[in-house]
């Protein structure tokens, strides 16, 4: 279930009314920064899991 163009426009208008034109760029920057940090953190978790799997495989091969 995706958002159509009308829904996105309605959300933008409501956000503009709630926060005003001066706050929207700041909110956008904060949201982008938060998403970037979340993405980096989840990538770090996936990398840690891959490292753990490699260590287990090496121990299994040695035995």
N, CA, C and O atoms as a Tripos MOL2 file, in Angstrom:
@<TRIPOS>MOLECULE
protein
  252   251    63     0     0
PROTEIN
NO_CHARGES

@<TRIPOS>ATOM
      1 N           0.8480   -1.1680    0.0000 N.3       1 UNK1
      2 CA          0.0000    0.0000    0.0000 C.3       1 UNK1
      3 C           0.8920    1.2290    0.0000 C.2       1 UNK1
      4 O           1.4510    1.5890    1.0360 O.2       1 UNK1
      5 N           1.0310    1.8710   -1.1420 N.am      2 UNK2
      6 CA          1.8890    3.0210   -1.2630 C.3       2 UNK2
      7 C           1.1290    4.3260   -1.1060 C.2       2 UNK2
      8 O          -0.1020    4.3610   -1.0830 O.2       2 UNK2
      9 N           1.8850    5.3710   -1.0020 N.am      3 UNK3
     10 CA          1.2970    6.7030   -0.9110 C.3       3 UNK3
     11 C           1.1710    7.2890   -2.3100 C.2       3 UNK3
     12 O           2.1180    7.2660   -3.0970 O.2       3 UNK3
     13 N           0.0090    7.8040   -2.6000 N.am      4 UNK4
     14 CA         -0.2010    8.4500   -3.8850 C.3       4 UNK4
     15 C           0.2410    9.9000   -3.8260 C.2       4 UNK4
     16 O           0.6040   10.4080   -2.7650 O.2       4 UNK4
     17 N           0.2070   10.5560   -4.9630 N.am      5 UNK5
     18 CA          0.6260   11.9510   -5.0420 C.3       5 UNK5
     19 C          -0.2750   12.8420   -4.1750 C.2       5 UNK5
     20 O           0.2060   13.7710   -3.5260 O.2       5 UNK5
     21 N          -1.5660   12.5560   -4.1700 N.am      6 UNK6
     22 CA         -2.4890   13.3540   -3.3660 C.3       6 UNK6
     23 C          -2.1970   13.2480   -1.8810 C.2       6 UNK6
     24 O          -2.2680   14.2390   -1.1540 O.2       6 UNK6
     25 N          -1.8670   12.0440   -1.4320 N.am      7 UNK7
     26 CA         -1.5490   11.8420   -0.0120 C.3       7 UNK7
     27 C          -0.2870   12.5880    0.3810 C.2       7 UNK7
     28 O          -0.2190   13.1920    1.4520 O.2       7 UNK7
     29 N           0.7080   12.5430   -0.4850 N.am      8 UNK8
     30 CA          1.9680   13.2290   -0.1850 C.3       8 UNK8
     31 C           1.7500   14.7370   -0.1260 C.2       8 UNK8
     32 O           2.3010   15.4120    0.7440 O.2       8 UNK8
     33 N           0.9580   15.2590   -1.0380 N.am      9 UNK9
     34 CA          0.6640   16.7030   -1.0350 C.3       9 UNK9
     35 C          -0.0880   17.0850    0.2370 C.2       9 UNK9
     36 O           0.2140   18.1080    0.8510 O.2       9 UNK9
     37 N          -1.0580   16.2750    0.6320 N.am     10 UNK10
     38 CA         -1.8230   16.5500    1.8490 C.3      10 UNK10
     39 C          -0.9150   16.5350    3.0760 C.2      10 UNK10
     40 O          -1.0340   17.4030    3.9400 O.2      10 UNK10
     41 N          -0.0200   15.5720    3.1620 N.am     11 UNK11
     42 CA          0.9190   15.4980    4.2810 C.3      11 UNK11
     43 C           1.8210   16.7300    4.2970 C.2      11 UNK11
     44 O           2.0860   17.2890    5.3610 O.2      11 UNK11
     45 N           2.2910   17.1540    3.1350 N.am     12 UNK12
     46 CA          3.1520   18.3360    3.0520 C.3      12 UNK12
     47 C           2.4090   19.5910    3.5090 C.2      12 UNK12
     48 O           2.9810   20.4260    4.2100 O.2      12 UNK12
     49 N           1.1570   19.7290    3.1240 N.am     13 UNK13
     50 CA          0.3680   20.9080    3.5240 C.3      13 UNK13
     51 C           0.1470   20.9110    5.0340 C.2      13 UNK13
     52 O           0.2840   21.9500    5.6800 O.2      13 UNK13
     53 N          -0.1920   19.7570    5.5960 N.am     14 UNK14
     54 CA         -0.4010   19.6750    7.0450 C.3      14 UNK14
     55 C           0.8930   19.9860    7.7940 C.2      14 UNK14
     56 O           0.8720   20.7060    8.7930 O.2      14 UNK14
     57 N           2.0090   19.4540    7.3230 N.am     15 UNK15
     58 CA          3.2980   19.7340    7.9630 C.3      15 UNK15
     59 C           3.6220   21.2170    7.8820 C.2      15 UNK15
     60 O           4.1210   21.7940    8.8480 O.2      15 UNK15
     61 N           3.3490   21.8330    6.7570 N.am     16 UNK16
     62 CA          3.6030   23.2650    6.5840 C.3      16 UNK16
     63 C           2.7540   24.0740    7.5560 C.2      16 UNK16
     64 O           3.2360   25.0350    8.1550 O.2      16 UNK16
     65 N           1.4980   23.6880    7.7130 N.am     17 UNK17
     66 CA          0.6120   24.4000    8.6420 C.3      17 UNK17
     67 C           1.0320   24.2040   10.0970 C.2      17 UNK17
     68 O           0.9640   25.1390   10.8950 O.2      17 UNK17
     69 N           1.4640   22.9960   10.4450 N.am     18 UNK18
     70 CA          1.8450   22.7120   11.8250 C.3      18 UNK18
     71 C           3.1700   23.3670   12.2260 C.2      18 UNK18
     72 O           3.2810   23.9420   13.3080 O.2      18 UNK18
     73 N           4.1610   23.2770   11.3560 N.am     19 UNK19
     74 CA          5.5050   23.7060   11.7360 C.3      19 UNK19
     75 C           5.9260   25.0420   11.1390 C.2      19 UNK19
     76 O           6.8310   25.6870   11.6690 O.2      19 UNK19
     77 N           5.3160   25.4580   10.0900 N.am     20 UNK20
     78 CA          5.6920   26.7180    9.4530 C.3      20 UNK20
     79 C           6.8430   26.5360    8.4960 C.2      20 UNK20
     80 O           7.5950   25.5660    8.5810 O.2      20 UNK20
     81 N           6.9770   27.4940    7.5700 N.am     21 UNK21
     82 CA          8.0080   27.3590    6.5280 C.3      21 UNK21
     83 C           9.4450   27.4740    7.0370 C.2      21 UNK21
     84 O          10.3660   27.0010    6.3720 O.2      21 UNK21
     85 N           9.6550   28.0870    8.1950 N.am     22 UNK22
     86 CA         11.0220   28.2430    8.7010 C.3      22 UNK22
     87 C          11.5310   26.9800    9.3870 C.2      22 UNK22
     88 O          12.7350   26.7240    9.4000 O.2      22 UNK22
     89 N          10.6350   26.1990    9.9480 N.am     23 UNK23
     90 CA         11.0440   24.9930   10.6780 C.3      23 UNK23
     91 C          11.1820   23.7640    9.7890 C.2      23 UNK23
     92 O          11.9050   22.8330   10.1460 O.2      23 UNK23
     93 N          10.5120   23.7340    8.6460 N.am     24 UNK24
     94 CA         10.5330   22.5300    7.8040 C.3      24 UNK24
     95 C          11.9320   22.1230    7.3530 C.2      24 UNK24
     96 O          12.2610   20.9380    7.4220 O.2      24 UNK24
     97 N          12.7790   23.0610    6.8910 N.am     25 UNK25
     98 CA         14.1360   22.6230    6.5050 C.3      25 UNK25
     99 C          14.9260   22.0210    7.6690 C.2      25 UNK25
    100 O          15.6720   21.0580    7.4900 O.2      25 UNK25
    101 N          14.7550   22.5930    8.8560 N.am     26 UNK26
    102 CA         15.4430   22.0500   10.0230 C.3      26 UNK26
    103 C          14.9510   20.6470   10.3500 C.2      26 UNK26
    104 O          15.7420   19.7660   10.6850 O.2      26 UNK26
    105 N          13.6480   20.4460   10.2530 N.am     27 UNK27
    106 CA         13.0780   19.1220   10.5140 C.3      27 UNK27
    107 C          13.5530   18.1110    9.4710 C.2      27 UNK27
    108 O          13.8260   16.9570    9.8020 O.2      27 UNK27
    109 N          13.6520   18.5390    8.2220 N.am     28 UNK28
    110 CA         14.1380   17.6580    7.1650 C.3      28 UNK28
    111 C          15.5770   17.2310    7.3950 C.2      28 UNK28
    112 O          15.9330   16.0670    7.2080 O.2      28 UNK28
    113 N          16.4070   18.1990    7.8060 N.am     29 UNK29
    114 CA         17.8090   17.8750    8.0850 C.3      29 UNK29
    115 C          17.9230   16.9030    9.2540 C.2      29 UNK29
    116 O          18.7040   15.9520    9.2090 O.2      29 UNK29
    117 N          17.1380   17.1490   10.2990 N.am     30 UNK30
    118 CA         17.1770   16.2730   11.4710 C.3      30 UNK30
    119 C          16.7060   14.8650   11.1140 C.2      30 UNK30
    120 O          17.2920   13.8800   11.5630 O.2      30 UNK30
    121 N          15.6530   14.7690   10.3080 N.am     31 UNK31
    122 CA         15.1480   13.4530    9.9030 C.3      31 UNK31
    123 C          16.1800   12.7250    9.0510 C.2      31 UNK31
    124 O          16.3920   11.5260    9.2280 O.2      31 UNK31
    125 N          16.8190   13.4320    8.1360 N.am     32 UNK32
    126 CA         17.8500   12.8160    7.2950 C.3      32 UNK32
    127 C          19.0310   12.3190    8.1120 C.2      32 UNK32
    128 O          19.5590   11.2350    7.8650 O.2      32 UNK32
    129 N          19.4390   13.1240    9.0860 N.am     33 UNK33
    130 CA         20.5650   12.7350    9.9370 C.3      33 UNK33
    131 C          20.2070   11.5040   10.7600 C.2      33 UNK33
    132 O          21.0260   10.5990   10.9180 O.2      33 UNK33
    133 N          18.9970   11.4710   11.2780 N.am     34 UNK34
    134 CA         18.5490   10.3270   12.0670 C.3      34 UNK34
    135 C          18.5170    9.0610   11.2240 C.2      34 UNK34
    136 O          18.9730    8.0080   11.6690 O.2      34 UNK34
    137 N          17.9830    9.1540   10.0140 N.am     35 UNK35
    138 CA         17.9260    7.9830    9.1350 C.3      35 UNK35
    139 C          19.3230    7.4990    8.7640 C.2      35 UNK35
    140 O          19.5670    6.2940    8.7030 O.2      35 UNK35
    141 N          20.2420    8.4300    8.5150 N.am     36 UNK36
    142 CA         21.6160    8.0600    8.1840 C.3      36 UNK36
    143 C          22.2760    7.3150    9.3380 C.2      36 UNK36
    144 O          22.9340    6.2950    9.1350 O.2      36 UNK36
    145 N          22.0930    7.8420   10.5720 N.am     37 UNK37
    146 CA         22.6770    7.1800   11.7410 C.3      37 UNK37
    147 C          22.0790    5.7930   11.9480 C.2      37 UNK37
    148 O          22.7920    4.8500   12.2910 O.2      37 UNK37
    149 N          20.7690    5.6680   11.7390 N.am     38 UNK38
    150 CA         20.1120    4.3680   11.8910 C.3      38 UNK38
    151 C          20.6480    3.3760   10.8600 C.2      38 UNK38
    152 O          20.9050    2.2160   11.1810 O.2      38 UNK38
    153 N          20.8130    3.8370    9.6340 N.am     39 UNK39
    154 CA         21.3290    2.9670    8.5780 C.3      39 UNK39
    155 C          22.7490    2.5080    8.9010 C.2      39 UNK39
    156 O          23.0850    1.3360    8.7270 O.2      39 UNK39
    157 N          23.5790    3.4390    9.3730 N.am     40 UNK40
    158 CA         24.9480    3.0740    9.7280 C.3      40 UNK40
    159 C          24.9750    2.0850   10.8860 C.2      40 UNK40
    160 O          25.7880    1.1600   10.8940 O.2      40 UNK40
    161 N          24.0950    2.2730   11.8600 N.am     41 UNK41
    162 CA         24.0570    1.3620   13.0110 C.3      41 UNK41
    163 C          23.6030   -0.0280   12.5860 C.2      41 UNK41
    164 O          24.1670   -1.0240   13.0390 O.2      41 UNK41
    165 N          22.5950   -0.1110   11.7230 N.am     42 UNK42
    166 CA         22.1250   -1.4230   11.2930 C.3      42 UNK42
    167 C          23.1620   -2.1030   10.4090 C.2      42 UNK42
    168 O          23.3040   -3.3250   10.4600 O.2      42 UNK42
    169 N          23.8840   -1.3390    9.6040 N.am     43 UNK43
    170 CA         24.9530   -1.9360    8.7940 C.3      43 UNK43
    171 C          26.0430   -2.4850    9.6980 C.2      43 UNK43
    172 O          26.6220   -3.5330    9.4110 O.2      43 UNK43
    173 N          26.3270   -1.7800   10.7940 N.am     44 UNK44
    174 CA         27.3230   -2.2570   11.7490 C.3      44 UNK44
    175 C          26.8940   -3.5620   12.3890 C.2      44 UNK44
    176 O          27.7230   -4.4460   12.6030 O.2      44 UNK44
    177 N          25.6150   -3.6970   12.6980 N.am     45 UNK45
    178 CA         25.1120   -4.9390   13.2880 C.3      45 UNK45
    179 C          25.2220   -6.0980   12.3110 C.2      45 UNK45
    180 O          25.5960   -7.2050   12.6980 O.2      45 UNK45
    181 N          24.9010   -5.8530   11.0610 N.am     46 UNK46
    182 CA         24.9910   -6.8960   10.0360 C.3      46 UNK46
    183 C          26.4460   -7.3070    9.8500 C.2      46 UNK46
    184 O          26.7410   -8.4940    9.7150 O.2      46 UNK46
    185 N          27.3620   -6.3350    9.8430 N.am     47 UNK47
    186 CA         28.7750   -6.6540    9.6990 C.3      47 UNK47
    187 C          29.2680   -7.4890   10.8780 C.2      47 UNK47
    188 O          30.0500   -8.4220   10.6950 O.2      47 UNK47
    189 N          28.8070   -7.1520   12.1010 N.am     48 UNK48
    190 CA         29.1990   -7.9210   13.2780 C.3      48 UNK48
    191 C          28.6990   -9.3500   13.1770 C.2      48 UNK48
    192 O          29.4170  -10.2840   13.5340 O.2      48 UNK48
    193 N          27.4790   -9.5330   12.6970 N.am     49 UNK49
    194 CA         26.9340  -10.8830   12.5390 C.3      49 UNK49
    195 C          27.7410  -11.6800   11.5210 C.2      49 UNK49
    196 O          28.0000  -12.8660   11.7220 O.2      49 UNK49
    197 N          28.1350  -11.0350   10.4400 N.am     50 UNK50
    198 CA         28.9420  -11.7140    9.4220 C.3      50 UNK50
    199 C          30.2880  -12.1410   10.0010 C.2      50 UNK50
    200 O          30.7690  -13.2380    9.7150 O.2      50 UNK50
    201 N          30.9030  -11.2690   10.8210 N.am     51 UNK51
    202 CA         32.1790  -11.6060   11.4450 C.3      51 UNK51
    203 C          32.0310  -12.8000   12.3770 C.2      51 UNK51
    204 O          32.8910  -13.6800   12.4080 O.2      51 UNK51
    205 N          30.9270  -12.8280   13.1430 N.am     52 UNK52
    206 CA         30.6930  -13.9520   14.0540 C.3      52 UNK52
    207 C          30.5300  -15.2520   13.2830 C.2      52 UNK52
    208 O          31.0480  -16.2840   13.7090 O.2      52 UNK52
    209 N          29.8250  -15.2240   12.1620 N.am     53 UNK53
    210 CA         29.6280  -16.4230   11.3520 C.3      53 UNK53
    211 C          30.9560  -16.9190   10.7920 C.2      53 UNK53
    212 O          31.2060  -18.1230   10.7520 O.2      53 UNK53
    213 N          31.8120  -15.9890   10.3580 N.am     54 UNK54
    214 CA         33.1110  -16.3740    9.8190 C.3      54 UNK54
    215 C          33.9630  -17.0380   10.8960 C.2      54 UNK54
    216 O          34.6550  -18.0210   10.6290 O.2      54 UNK54
    217 N          33.9120  -16.4980   12.1110 N.am     55 UNK55
    218 CA         34.6880  -17.0840   13.2040 C.3      55 UNK55
    219 C          34.2030  -18.4970   13.5160 C.2      55 UNK55
    220 O          35.0130  -19.3940   13.7480 O.2      55 UNK55
    221 N          32.8850  -18.6990   13.5220 N.am     56 UNK56
    222 CA         32.3360  -20.0280   13.7830 C.3      56 UNK56
    223 C          32.7510  -21.0030   12.6840 C.2      56 UNK56
    224 O          33.0920  -22.1510   12.9670 O.2      56 UNK56
    225 N          32.7240  -20.5460   11.4310 N.am     57 UNK57
    226 CA         33.1080  -21.4130   10.3200 C.3      57 UNK57
    227 C          34.5720  -21.8180   10.4090 C.2      57 UNK57
    228 O          34.9140  -22.9650   10.1190 O.2      57 UNK57
    229 N          35.4420  -20.8890   10.8070 N.am     58 UNK58
    230 CA         36.8600  -21.2040   10.9330 C.3      58 UNK58
    231 C          37.0940  -22.2100   12.0510 C.2      58 UNK58
    232 O          37.9140  -23.1170   11.9160 O.2      58 UNK58
    233 N          36.3600  -22.0450   13.1710 N.am     59 UNK59
    234 CA         36.5270  -22.9990   14.2670 C.3      59 UNK59
    235 C          36.0400  -24.3790   13.8530 C.2      59 UNK59
    236 O          36.6590  -25.3770   14.2220 O.2      59 UNK59
    237 N          34.9650  -24.4650   13.1060 N.am     60 UNK60
    238 CA         34.4060  -25.7420   12.6500 C.3      60 UNK60
    239 C          35.3670  -26.4120   11.6700 C.2      60 UNK60
    240 O          35.5370  -27.6300   11.7100 O.2      60 UNK60
    241 N          35.9860  -25.6430   10.8050 N.am     61 UNK61
    242 CA         36.9270  -26.1960    9.8220 C.3      61 UNK61
    243 C          38.1800  -26.7270   10.5150 C.2      61 UNK61
    244 O          38.7570  -27.7190   10.0710 O.2      61 UNK61
    245 N          38.6030  -26.0780   11.5930 N.am     62 UNK62
    246 CA         39.8200  -26.5000   12.3020 C.3      62 UNK62
    247 C          39.6080  -27.8160   13.0490 C.2      62 UNK62
    248 O          40.5570  -28.5690   13.2650 O.2      62 UNK62
    249 N          38.3740  -28.0880   13.4380 N.am     63 UNK63
    250 CA         38.1040  -29.3000   14.2380 C.3      63 UNK63
    251 C          37.9910  -30.4710   13.3660 C.2      63 UNK63
    252 O          37.7670  -31.5810   13.8480 O.2      63 UNK63
@<TRIPOS>BOND
     1     1     2 1
     2     2     3 1
     3     3     4 2
     4     3     5 am
     5     5     6 1
     6     6     7 1
     7     7     8 2
     8     7     9 am
     9     9    10 1
    10    10    11 1
    11    11    12 2
    12    11    13 am
    13    13    14 1
    14    14    15 1
    15    15    16 2
    16    15    17 am
    17    17    18 1
    18    18    19 1
    19    19    20 2
    20    19    21 am
    21    21    22 1
    22    22    23 1
    23    23    24 2
    24    23    25 am
    25    25    26 1
    26    26    27 1
    27    27    28 2
    28    27    29 am
    29    29    30 1
    30    30    31 1
    31    31    32 2
    32    31    33 am
    33    33    34 1
    34    34    35 1
    35    35    36 2
    36    35    37 am
    37    37    38 1
    38    38    39 1
    39    39    40 2
    40    39    41 am
    41    41    42 1
    42    42    43 1
    43    43    44 2
    44    43    45 am
    45    45    46 1
    46    46    47 1
    47    47    48 2
    48    47    49 am
    49    49    50 1
    50    50    51 1
    51    51    52 2
    52    51    53 am
    53    53    54 1
    54    54    55 1
    55    55    56 2
    56    55    57 am
    57    57    58 1
    58    58    59 1
    59    59    60 2
    60    59    61 am
    61    61    62 1
    62    62    63 1
    63    63    64 2
    64    63    65 am
    65    65    66 1
    66    66    67 1
    67    67    68 2
    68    67    69 am
    69    69    70 1
    70    70    71 1
    71    71    72 2
    72    71    73 am
    73    73    74 1
    74    74    75 1
    75    75    76 2
    76    75    77 am
    77    77    78 1
    78    78    79 1
    79    79    80 2
    80    79    81 am
    81    81    82 1
    82    82    83 1
    83    83    84 2
    84    83    85 am
    85    85    86 1
    86    86    87 1
    87    87    88 2
    88    87    89 am
    89    89    90 1
    90    90    91 1
    91    91    92 2
    92    91    93 am
    93    93    94 1
    94    94    95 1
    95    95    96 2
    96    95    97 am
    97    97    98 1
    98    98    99 1
    99    99   100 2
   100    99   101 am
   101   101   102 1
   102   102   103 1
   103   103   104 2
   104   103   105 am
   105   105   106 1
   106   106   107 1
   107   107   108 2
   108   107   109 am
   109   109   110 1
   110   110   111 1
   111   111   112 2
   112   111   113 am
   113   113   114 1
   114   114   115 1
   115   115   116 2
   116   115   117 am
   117   117   118 1
   118   118   119 1
   119   119   120 2
   120   119   121 am
   121   121   122 1
   122   122   123 1
   123   123   124 2
   124   123   125 am
   125   125   126 1
   126   126   127 1
   127   127   128 2
   128   127   129 am
   129   129   130 1
   130   130   131 1
   131   131   132 2
   132   131   133 am
   133   133   134 1
   134   134   135 1
   135   135   136 2
   136   135   137 am
   137   137   138 1
   138   138   139 1
   139   139   140 2
   140   139   141 am
   141   141   142 1
   142   142   143 1
   143   143   144 2
   144   143   145 am
   145   145   146 1
   146   146   147 1
   147   147   148 2
   148   147   149 am
   149   149   150 1
   150   150   151 1
   151   151   152 2
   152   151   153 am
   153   153   154 1
   154   154   155 1
   155   155   156 2
   156   155   157 am
   157   157   158 1
   158   158   159 1
   159   159   160 2
   160   159   161 am
   161   161   162 1
   162   162   163 1
   163   163   164 2
   164   163   165 am
   165   165   166 1
   166   166   167 1
   167   167   168 2
   168   167   169 am
   169   169   170 1
   170   170   171 1
   171   171   172 2
   172   171   173 am
   173   173   174 1
   174   174   175 1
   175   175   176 2
   176   175   177 am
   177   177   178 1
   178   178   179 1
   179   179   180 2
   180   179   181 am
   181   181   182 1
   182   182   183 1
   183   183   184 2
   184   183   185 am
   185   185   186 1
   186   186   187 1
   187   187   188 2
   188   187   189 am
   189   189   190 1
   190   190   191 1
   191   191   192 2
   192   191   193 am
   193   193   194 1
   194   194   195 1
   195   195   196 2
   196   195   197 am
   197   197   198 1
   198   198   199 1
   199   199   200 2
   200   199   201 am
   201   201   202 1
   202   202   203 1
   203   203   204 2
   204   203   205 am
   205   205   206 1
   206   206   207 1
   207   207   208 2
   208   207   209 am
   209   209   210 1
   210   210   211 1
   211   211   212 2
   212   211   213 am
   213   213   214 1
   214   214   215 1
   215   215   216 2
   216   215   217 am
   217   217   218 1
   218   218   219 1
   219   219   220 2
   220   219   221 am
   221   221   222 1
   222   222   223 1
   223   223   224 2
   224   223   225 am
   225   225   226 1
   226   226   227 1
   227   227   228 2
   228   227   229 am
   229   229   230 1
   230   230   231 1
   231   231   232 2
   232   231   233 am
   233   233   234 1
   234   234   235 1
   235   235   236 2
   236   235   237 am
   237   237   238 1
   238   238   239 1
   239   239   240 2
   240   239   241 am
   241   241   242 1
   242   242   243 1
   243   243   244 2
   244   243   245 am
   245   245   246 1
   246   246   247 1
   247   247   248 2
   248   247   249 am
   249   249   250 1
   250   250   251 1
   251   251   252 2
@<TRIPOS>SUBSTRUCTURE
     1 UNK1         2 RESIDUE 1 A UNK
     2 UNK2         6 RESIDUE 1 A UNK
     3 UNK3        10 RESIDUE 1 A UNK
     4 UNK4        14 RESIDUE 1 A UNK
     5 UNK5        18 RESIDUE 1 A UNK
     6 UNK6        22 RESIDUE 1 A UNK
     7 UNK7        26 RESIDUE 1 A UNK
     8 UNK8        30 RESIDUE 1 A UNK
     9 UNK9        34 RESIDUE 1 A UNK
    10 UNK10       38 RESIDUE 1 A UNK
    11 UNK11       42 RESIDUE 1 A UNK
    12 UNK12       46 RESIDUE 1 A UNK
    13 UNK13       50 RESIDUE 1 A UNK
    14 UNK14       54 RESIDUE 1 A UNK
    15 UNK15       58 RESIDUE 1 A UNK
    16 UNK16       62 RESIDUE 1 A UNK
    17 UNK17       66 RESIDUE 1 A UNK
    18 UNK18       70 RESIDUE 1 A UNK
    19 UNK19       74 RESIDUE 1 A UNK
    20 UNK20       78 RESIDUE 1 A UNK
    21 UNK21       82 RESIDUE 1 A UNK
    22 UNK22       86 RESIDUE 1 A UNK
    23 UNK23       90 RESIDUE 1 A UNK
    24 UNK24       94 RESIDUE 1 A UNK
    25 UNK25       98 RESIDUE 1 A UNK
    26 UNK26      102 RESIDUE 1 A UNK
    27 UNK27      106 RESIDUE 1 A UNK
    28 UNK28      110 RESIDUE 1 A UNK
    29 UNK29      114 RESIDUE 1 A UNK
    30 UNK30      118 RESIDUE 1 A UNK
    31 UNK31      122 RESIDUE 1 A UNK
    32 UNK32      126 RESIDUE 1 A UNK
    33 UNK33      130 RESIDUE 1 A UNK
    34 UNK34      134 RESIDUE 1 A UNK
    35 UNK35      138 RESIDUE 1 A UNK
    36 UNK36      142 RESIDUE 1 A UNK
    37 UNK37      146 RESIDUE 1 A UNK
    38 UNK38      150 RESIDUE 1 A UNK
    39 UNK39      154 RESIDUE 1 A UNK
    40 UNK40      158 RESIDUE 1 A UNK
    41 UNK41      162 RESIDUE 1 A UNK
    42 UNK42      166 RESIDUE 1 A UNK
    43 UNK43      170 RESIDUE 1 A UNK
    44 UNK44      174 RESIDUE 1 A UNK
    45 UNK45      178 RESIDUE 1 A UNK
    46 UNK46      182 RESIDUE 1 A UNK
    47 UNK47      186 RESIDUE 1 A UNK
    48 UNK48      190 RESIDUE 1 A UNK
    49 UNK49      194 RESIDUE 1 A UNK
    50 UNK50      198 RESIDUE 1 A UNK
    51 UNK51      202 RESIDUE 1 A UNK
    52 UNK52      206 RESIDUE 1 A UNK
    53 UNK53      210 RESIDUE 1 A UNK
    54 UNK54      214 RESIDUE 1 A UNK
    55 UNK55      218 RESIDUE 1 A UNK
    56 UNK56      222 RESIDUE 1 A UNK
    57 UNK57      226 RESIDUE 1 A UNK
    58 UNK58      230 RESIDUE 1 A UNK
    59 UNK59      234 RESIDUE 1 A UNK
    60 UNK60      238 RESIDUE 1 A UNK
    61 UNK61      242 RESIDUE 1 A UNK
    62 UNK62      246 RESIDUE 1 A UNK
    63 UNK63      250 RESIDUE 1 A UNK
